[in-house]
Amino acid sequence: MVLAISPRRLSRIAVALGGFLIFVGVIMLGVFMLVLTRVFEVSTLEMIFIDYRIPFLGVLLAIGVLDVVSGIILEQR
């Protein structure tokens, strides 16, 4: 059985994914700017990355998958 999703609903899903990815991008740019202006120490990021390496990589993988899915949805439209 194939589930049919209406094009309108599919475009809403693509817009929601796009908005989420923009939000994540803004957060990543904010962290980069804090490190660049030396408000946030790089050594702190290194400690966080060592302690939470697997979840961090999982989140980055999930963001990449969502980006690909939203690109496919928008390409089909």
LOSE-909816 format. One record per residue: residue number from 1; residue in one letter; y, z, x of N, C-alpha, C, O in turn. Coordinates in Angstrom, 3 decimals, always signed. Atoms other than C-alpha are relative to their C-alpha. Layout:
r n->NUM | res->A | nv->Y | nw->Z | nu->X | cav->Y | caw->Z | cau->X | cv->Y | cw->Z | cu->X | ov->Y | ow->Z | ou->X
...
% end
This chain:
r n->1 | res->M | nv->-1.182 | nw->+0.000 | nu->+0.846 | cav->+0.000 | caw->+0.000 | cau->+0.000 | cv->+1.246 | cw->+0.000 | cu->+0.891 | ov->+1.391 | ow->+0.840 | ou->+1.779
r n->2 | res->V | nv->-1.219 | nw->+0.128 | nu->-0.784 | cav->+3.326 | caw->-1.053 | cau->+1.427 | cv->+1.160 | cw->+0.578 | cu->-0.795 | ov->+1.367 | ow->+0.241 | ou->-1.960
r n->3 | res->L | nv->-1.176 | nw->-0.571 | nu->+0.658 | cav->+6.410 | caw->+0.971 | cau->+0.627 | cv->+1.182 | cw->-0.932 | cu->+0.189 | ov->+1.510 | ow->-1.310 | ou->+1.313
r n->4 | res->A | nv->-1.166 | nw->+0.880 | nu->-0.074 | cav->+9.380 | caw->-1.202 | cau->-0.185 | cv->+1.259 | cw->+0.857 | cu->-0.028 | ov->+1.443 | ow->+1.697 | ou->-0.909
r n->5 | res->I | nv->-1.269 | nw->-0.711 | nu->-0.065 | cav->+12.753 | caw->+0.136 | cau->+0.822 | cv->+1.097 | cw->-1.010 | cu->-0.290 | ov->+1.141 | ow->-2.088 | ou->+0.303
r n->6 | res->S | nv->-1.063 | nw->+0.927 | nu->+0.366 | cav->+15.789 | caw->-1.442 | cau->-0.744 | cv->+0.958 | cw->-0.210 | cu->+1.172 | ov->+1.163 | ow->+0.699 | ou->+1.977
r n->7 | res->P | nv->-0.938 | nw->+0.263 | nu->-1.106 | cav->+18.268 | caw->-3.106 | cau->+1.632 | cv->+1.188 | cw->+0.960 | cu->+0.013 | ov->+1.704 | ow->+1.305 | ou->+1.077
r n->8 | res->R | nv->-1.129 | nw->-0.928 | nu->+0.054 | cav->+21.011 | caw->-0.795 | cau->+0.419 | cv->-0.368 | cw->+1.351 | cu->+0.621 | ov->+0.409 | ow->+1.943 | ou->+1.369
r n->9 | res->R | nv->+0.449 | nw->-1.276 | nu->-0.567 | cav->+18.998 | caw->+2.296 | cau->+1.278 | cv->-0.225 | cw->-0.134 | cu->+1.506 | ov->+0.071 | ow->+0.786 | ou->+2.268
r n->10 | res->L | nv->+0.228 | nw->+0.242 | nu->-1.412 | cav->+18.026 | caw->+0.780 | cau->+4.614 | cv->+1.310 | cw->-0.013 | cu->+0.779 | ov->+1.374 | ow->+0.499 | ou->+1.897
r n->11 | res->S | nv->-1.290 | nw->+0.011 | nu->-0.693 | cav->+21.663 | caw->+0.179 | cau->+5.507 | cv->+0.602 | cw->+1.400 | cu->+0.061 | ov->+1.291 | ow->+1.733 | ou->+1.026
r n->12 | res->R | nv->-0.469 | nw->-1.390 | nu->-0.047 | cav->+22.486 | caw->+3.781 | cau->+4.611 | cv->-0.705 | cw->+0.774 | cu->+1.102 | ov->-0.087 | ow->+1.577 | ou->+1.801
r n->13 | res->I | nv->+0.754 | nw->-0.658 | nu->-1.067 | cav->+19.733 | caw->+4.967 | cau->+6.931 | cv->+0.542 | cw->-0.430 | cu->+1.360 | ov->+0.700 | ow->+0.394 | ou->+2.260
r n->14 | res->A | nv->-0.539 | nw->+0.503 | nu->-1.270 | cav->+21.098 | caw->+2.734 | cau->+9.707 | cv->+1.361 | cw->+0.613 | cu->+0.302 | ov->+1.650 | ow->+0.953 | ou->+1.449
r n->15 | res->V | nv->-1.317 | nw->-0.608 | nu->-0.197 | cav->+24.603 | caw->+4.096 | cau->+9.194 | cv->-0.139 | cw->+1.475 | cu->+0.384 | ov->+0.594 | ow->+1.966 | ou->+1.242
r n->16 | res->A | nv->+0.219 | nw->-1.414 | nu->-0.342 | cav->+23.306 | caw->+7.686 | cau->+9.288 | cv->-0.488 | cw->+0.127 | cu->+1.441 | ov->-0.016 | ow->+0.994 | ou->+2.177
r n->17 | res->L | nv->+0.475 | nw->-0.038 | nu->-1.384 | cav->+21.409 | caw->+7.003 | cau->+12.522 | cv->+1.113 | cw->-0.339 | cu->+0.978 | ov->+1.236 | ow->+0.287 | ou->+2.031
r n->18 | res->G | nv->-1.130 | nw->+0.364 | nu->-0.862 | cav->+24.457 | caw->+5.313 | cau->+14.013 | cv->+0.990 | cw->+1.138 | cu->+0.151 | ov->+1.484 | ow->+1.396 | ou->+1.248
r n->19 | res->G | nv->-0.910 | nw->-1.140 | nu->-0.051 | cav->+26.647 | caw->+8.265 | cau->+13.129 | cv->-0.556 | cw->+1.128 | cu->+0.849 | ov->+0.180 | ow->+1.769 | ou->+1.600
r n->20 | res->F | nv->+0.638 | nw->-1.026 | nu->-0.819 | cav->+24.147 | caw->+10.662 | cau->+14.678 | cv->+0.085 | cw->-0.360 | cu->+1.478 | ov->+0.374 | ow->+0.500 | ou->+2.311
r n->21 | res->L | nv->-0.042 | nw->+0.426 | nu->-1.398 | cav->+24.026 | caw->+8.616 | cau->+17.882 | cv->+1.416 | cw->+0.062 | cu->+0.564 | ov->+1.602 | ow->+0.397 | ou->+1.734
r n->22 | res->I | nv->-1.388 | nw->-0.133 | nu->-0.448 | cav->+27.819 | caw->+8.495 | cau->+18.080 | cv->+0.322 | cw->+1.466 | cu->+0.266 | ov->+0.979 | ow->+1.791 | ou->+1.254
r n->23 | res->F | nv->-0.217 | nw->-1.439 | nu->-0.170 | cav->+27.899 | caw->+12.278 | cau->+17.641 | cv->-0.619 | cw->+0.503 | cu->+1.304 | ov->+0.011 | ow->+1.255 | ou->+2.047
r n->24 | res->V | nv->+0.679 | nw->-0.411 | nu->-1.241 | cav->+25.377 | caw->+12.776 | cau->+20.454 | cv->+0.737 | cw->-0.564 | cu->+1.213 | ov->+0.878 | ow->+0.119 | ou->+2.228
r n->25 | res->G | nv->-0.747 | nw->+0.602 | nu->-1.100 | cav->+27.330 | caw->+10.371 | cau->+22.666 | cv->+1.283 | cw->+0.747 | cu->+0.298 | ov->+1.642 | ow->+0.930 | ou->+1.461
r n->26 | res->V | nv->-1.238 | nw->-0.763 | nu->-0.194 | cav->+30.542 | caw->+12.313 | cau->+22.122 | cv->-0.298 | cw->+1.329 | cu->+0.691 | ov->+0.459 | ow->+1.761 | ou->+1.561
r n->27 | res->I | nv->+0.377 | nw->-1.261 | nu->-0.654 | cav->+28.781 | caw->+15.543 | cau->+23.086 | cv->-0.310 | cw->-0.243 | cu->+1.472 | ov->+0.130 | ow->+0.520 | ou->+2.332
r n->28 | res->M | nv->+0.349 | nw->+0.294 | nu->-1.394 | cav->+27.365 | caw->+13.948 | cau->+26.249 | cv->+1.244 | cw->-0.341 | cu->+0.818 | ov->+1.357 | ow->+0.079 | ou->+1.970
r n->29 | res->L | nv->-1.252 | nw->+0.294 | nu->-0.704 | cav->+30.790 | caw->+12.562 | cau->+27.195 | cv->+0.823 | cw->+1.263 | cu->+0.218 | ov->+1.464 | ow->+1.418 | ou->+1.257
r n->30 | res->G | nv->-0.718 | nw->-1.267 | nu->-0.153 | cav->+32.316 | caw->+15.988 | cau->+26.595 | cv->-0.559 | cw->+0.835 | cu->+1.135 | ov->+0.201 | ow->+1.398 | ou->+1.922
r n->31 | res->V | nv->+0.617 | nw->-0.744 | nu->-1.103 | cav->+29.815 | caw->+17.653 | cau->+28.929 | cv->+0.341 | cw->-0.662 | cu->+1.326 | ov->+0.642 | ow->+0.028 | ou->+2.300
r n->32 | res->F | nv->-0.346 | nw->+0.716 | nu->-1.225 | cav->+30.458 | caw->+14.948 | cau->+31.533 | cv->+1.436 | cw->+0.295 | cu->+0.416 | ov->+1.705 | ow->+0.523 | ou->+1.596
r n->33 | res->M | nv->-1.402 | nw->-0.272 | nu->-0.329 | cav->+34.214 | caw->+15.511 | cau->+31.325 | cv->+0.198 | cw->+1.446 | cu->+0.462 | ov->+0.998 | ow->+1.704 | ou->+1.361
r n->34 | res->L | nv->-0.095 | nw->-1.391 | nu->-0.441 | cav->+33.780 | caw->+19.296 | cau->+31.615 | cv->-0.502 | cw->+0.165 | cu->+1.432 | ov->+0.074 | ow->+0.925 | ou->+2.209
r n->35 | res->V | nv->+0.501 | nw->-0.063 | nu->-1.372 | cav->+31.704 | caw->+18.813 | cau->+34.769 | cv->+0.965 | cw->-0.697 | cu->+0.942 | ov->+1.214 | ow->-0.213 | ou->+2.047
r n->36 | res->L | nv->-0.917 | nw->+0.764 | nu->-0.842 | cav->+34.135 | caw->+16.215 | cau->+36.126 | cv->+1.279 | cw->+0.770 | cu->+0.306 | ov->+1.792 | ow->+0.698 | ou->+1.422
r n->37 | res->T | nv->-1.226 | nw->-0.773 | nu->-0.205 | cav->+37.155 | caw->+18.490 | cau->+35.659 | cv->-0.277 | cw->+1.402 | cu->+0.552 | ov->+0.633 | ow->+2.223 | ou->+0.676
r n->38 | res->R | nv->+0.449 | nw->-1.263 | nu->-0.595 | cav->+35.161 | caw->+21.415 | cau->+37.133 | cv->+0.250 | cw->+1.227 | cu->-0.882 | ov->+0.424 | ow->+2.337 | ou->-0.379
r n->39 | res->V | nv->-0.049 | nw->-1.120 | nu->+0.930 | cav->+35.476 | caw->+23.553 | cau->+34.027 | cv->-1.398 | cw->+0.597 | cu->-0.133 | ov->-1.567 | ow->+1.801 | ou->-0.324
r n->40 | res->F | nv->+1.406 | nw->-0.380 | nu->+0.123 | cav->+31.696 | caw->+23.668 | cau->+33.877 | cv->-0.683 | cw->-0.291 | cu->+1.329 | ov->-0.565 | ow->-1.401 | ou->+1.848
r n->41 | res->E | nv->+0.613 | nw->+0.167 | nu->-1.308 | cav->+29.693 | caw->+24.179 | cau->+37.072 | cv->-1.292 | cw->-0.813 | cu->-0.079 | ov->-2.075 | ow->-0.654 | ou->-1.016
r n->42 | res->V | nv->+1.207 | nw->+0.824 | nu->-0.055 | cav->+26.981 | caw->+21.688 | cau->+38.015 | cv->-1.225 | cw->+0.868 | cu->+0.239 | ov->-2.309 | ow->+0.559 | ou->-0.258
r n->43 | res->S | nv->+1.142 | nw->-0.882 | nu->-0.270 | cav->+24.770 | caw->+24.507 | cau->+39.271 | cv->-0.545 | cw->+0.610 | cu->-1.288 | ov->-1.749 | ow->+0.839 | ou->-1.403
r n->44 | res->T | nv->+0.450 | nw->-0.507 | nu->+1.298 | cav->+24.647 | caw->+25.887 | cau->+35.718 | cv->-0.851 | cw->-1.038 | cu->-0.702 | ov->-1.884 | ow->-0.706 | ou->-1.284
r n->45 | res->L | nv->+0.785 | nw->+1.076 | nu->+0.602 | cav->+23.434 | caw->+22.522 | cau->+34.462 | cv->-1.344 | cw->-0.146 | cu->+0.688 | ov->-2.351 | ow->-0.407 | ou->+0.030
r n->46 | res->E | nv->+1.262 | nw->+0.092 | nu->-0.733 | cav->+20.799 | caw->+22.449 | cau->+37.199 | cv->-0.957 | cw->+1.107 | cu->-0.422 | ov->-2.150 | ow->+0.858 | ou->-0.593
r n->47 | res->M | nv->+0.854 | nw->-1.101 | nu->+0.441 | cav->+19.491 | caw->+25.872 | cau->+36.165 | cv->-0.529 | cw->-0.250 | cu->-1.402 | ov->-1.701 | ow->+0.001 | ou->-1.679
r n->48 | res->I | nv->+0.427 | nw->+0.309 | nu->+1.367 | cav->+19.389 | caw->+24.821 | cau->+32.514 | cv->-1.052 | cw->-1.098 | cu->+0.022 | ov->-2.048 | ow->-1.017 | ou->-0.696
r n->49 | res->F | nv->+0.933 | nw->+1.114 | nu->-0.056 | cav->+17.619 | caw->+21.575 | cau->+33.419 | cv->-1.352 | cw->+0.435 | cu->+0.551 | ov->-2.385 | ow->-0.047 | ou->+0.086
r n->50 | res->I | nv->+1.265 | nw->-0.482 | nu->-0.558 | cav->+14.986 | caw->+23.398 | cau->+35.516 | cv->-0.765 | cw->+0.816 | cu->-1.042 | ov->-1.980 | ow->+0.670 | ou->-1.174
r n->51 | res->D | nv->+0.659 | nw->-0.853 | nu->+0.985 | cav->+14.260 | caw->+25.916 | cau->+32.756 | cv->-0.459 | cw->-0.775 | cu->-1.237 | ov->-1.501 | ow->-0.462 | ou->-1.812
r n->52 | res->Y | nv->+0.276 | nw->+0.712 | nu->+1.255 | cav->+14.289 | caw->+23.432 | cau->+29.859 | cv->-0.207 | cw->-1.489 | cu->+0.237 | ov->+0.283 | ow->-2.308 | ou->-0.540
r n->53 | res->R | nv->+0.171 | nw->+1.409 | nu->-0.365 | cav->+13.203 | caw->+20.172 | cau->+31.508 | cv->-0.756 | cw->-0.786 | cu->-1.078 | ov->-0.300 | ow->-1.855 | ou->-1.485
r n->54 | res->I | nv->+0.836 | nw->+0.724 | nu->+0.965 | cav->+10.483 | caw->+19.162 | cau->+29.003 | cv->+0.730 | cw->-0.168 | cu->-1.342 | ov->+0.755 | ow->-1.283 | ou->-1.863
r n->55 | res->P | nv->-0.735 | nw->+0.221 | nu->+1.257 | cav->+12.542 | caw->+19.826 | cau->+25.820 | cv->+1.189 | cw->-0.950 | cu->+0.175 | ov->+1.478 | ow->-1.751 | ou->-0.714
r n->56 | res->F | nv->-1.145 | nw->+0.871 | nu->-0.251 | cav->+15.562 | caw->+18.090 | cau->+27.383 | cv->-0.442 | cw->-1.465 | cu->+0.052 | ov->+0.195 | ow->-2.331 | ou->-0.548
r n->57 | res->L | nv->+0.511 | nw->+1.368 | nu->-0.070 | cav->+13.528 | caw->+14.987 | cau->+28.216 | cv->-0.509 | cw->-0.464 | cu->-1.364 | ov->-0.376 | ow->-1.639 | ou->-1.707
r n->58 | res->G | nv->+0.445 | nw->+0.342 | nu->+1.355 | cav->+12.000 | caw->+15.085 | cau->+24.725 | cv->+1.163 | cw->-0.382 | cu->-0.903 | ov->+1.069 | ow->-1.328 | ou->-1.685
r n->59 | res->V | nv->-1.190 | nw->+0.318 | nu->+0.801 | cav->+15.439 | caw->+15.121 | cau->+23.134 | cv->+0.573 | cw->-1.352 | cu->+0.410 | ov->+0.954 | ow->-2.151 | ou->-0.445
r n->60 | res->L | nv->-0.492 | nw->+1.304 | nu->-0.450 | cav->+16.565 | caw->+12.206 | cau->+25.298 | cv->-0.905 | cw->-1.133 | cu->-0.471 | ov->-0.411 | ow->-2.200 | ou->-0.836
r n->61 | res->L | nv->+0.933 | nw->+1.008 | nu->+0.495 | cav->+13.422 | caw->+10.275 | cau->+24.333 | cv->+0.197 | cw->-0.228 | cu->-1.493 | ov->+0.193 | ow->-1.370 | ou->-1.954
r n->62 | res->A | nv->-0.211 | nw->+0.137 | nu->+1.443 | cav->+14.002 | caw->+10.990 | cau->+20.642 | cv->+1.289 | cw->-0.751 | cu->-0.292 | ov->+1.322 | ow->-1.570 | ou->-1.211
r n->63 | res->I | nv->-1.257 | nw->+0.711 | nu->+0.195 | cav->+17.602 | caw->+9.781 | cau->+20.906 | cv->-0.182 | cw->-1.485 | cu->+0.306 | ov->+0.350 | ow->-2.336 | ou->-0.408
r n->64 | res->G | nv->+0.265 | nw->+1.397 | nu->-0.330 | cav->+16.409 | caw->+6.586 | cau->+22.597 | cv->-0.789 | cw->-0.697 | cu->-1.090 | ov->-0.493 | ow->-1.841 | ou->-1.433
r n->65 | res->V | nv->+0.801 | nw->+0.589 | nu->+1.077 | cav->+13.808 | caw->+5.980 | cau->+19.874 | cv->+0.867 | cw->-0.229 | cu->-1.239 | ov->+0.771 | ow->-1.277 | ou->-1.876
r n->66 | res->L | nv->-0.894 | nw->+0.171 | nu->+1.149 | cav->+16.407 | caw->+6.546 | cau->+17.146 | cv->+0.964 | cw->-1.157 | cu->+0.215 | ov->+1.283 | ow->-1.887 | ou->-0.723
r n->67 | res->D | nv->-0.891 | nw->+1.107 | nu->-0.314 | cav->+18.720 | caw->+4.114 | cau->+18.894 | cv->-0.707 | cw->-1.337 | cu->-0.204 | ov->-0.132 | ow->-2.266 | ou->-0.772
r n->68 | res->V | nv->+0.764 | nw->+1.244 | nu->+0.175 | cav->+16.011 | caw->+1.438 | cau->+18.974 | cv->-0.262 | cw->-0.267 | cu->-1.489 | ov->-0.123 | ow->-1.400 | ou->-1.951
r n->69 | res->V | nv->+0.270 | nw->+0.167 | nu->+1.430 | cav->+15.105 | caw->+2.034 | cau->+15.317 | cv->+1.253 | cw->-0.452 | cu->-0.740 | ov->+1.184 | ow->-1.356 | ou->-1.573
r n->70 | res->S | nv->-1.228 | nw->+0.414 | nu->+0.685 | cav->+18.723 | caw->+1.782 | cau->+14.183 | cv->+0.389 | cw->-1.419 | cu->+0.392 | ov->+0.919 | ow->-2.157 | ou->-0.439
r n->71 | res->G | nv->-0.268 | nw->+1.376 | nu->-0.410 | cav->+19.129 | caw->-1.417 | cau->+16.233 | cv->-0.873 | cw->-0.990 | cu->-0.730 | ov->-0.407 | ow->-2.058 | ou->-1.127
r n->72 | res->I | nv->+0.912 | nw->+0.882 | nu->+0.736 | cav->+16.064 | caw->-2.944 | cau->+14.581 | cv->+0.432 | cw->-0.111 | cu->-1.457 | ov->+0.430 | ow->-1.204 | ou->-2.024
r n->73 | res->I | nv->-0.446 | nw->+0.024 | nu->+1.401 | cav->+17.312 | caw->-1.960 | cau->+11.117 | cv->+1.235 | cw->-0.876 | cu->-0.141 | ov->+1.321 | ow->-1.685 | ou->-1.065
r n->74 | res->L | nv->-1.227 | nw->+0.797 | nu->+0.102 | cav->+20.731 | caw->-3.478 | cau->+11.782 | cv->-0.255 | cw->-1.469 | cu->+0.329 | ov->+0.439 | ow->-2.341 | ou->-0.194
r n->75 | res->E | nv->+0.319 | nw->+1.393 | nu->-0.336 | cav->+19.192 | caw->-6.630 | cau->+13.290 | cv->-0.612 | cw->-0.716 | cu->-1.207 | ov->-0.336 | ow->-1.896 | ou->-1.425
r n->76 | res->Q | nv->+0.630 | nw->+0.604 | nu->+1.158 | cav->+17.128 | caw->-7.257 | cau->+10.147 | cv->+0.970 | cw->-0.211 | cu->-1.144 | ov->+0.700 | ow->-1.008 | ou->-2.043
r n->77 | res->R | nv->-0.981 | nw->+0.103 | nu->+1.092 | cav->+20.157 | caw->-6.901 | cau->+7.926 | cv->+0.805 | cw->-1.203 | cu->+0.169 | ov->+1.688 | ow->-1.474 | ou->-0.645
% end
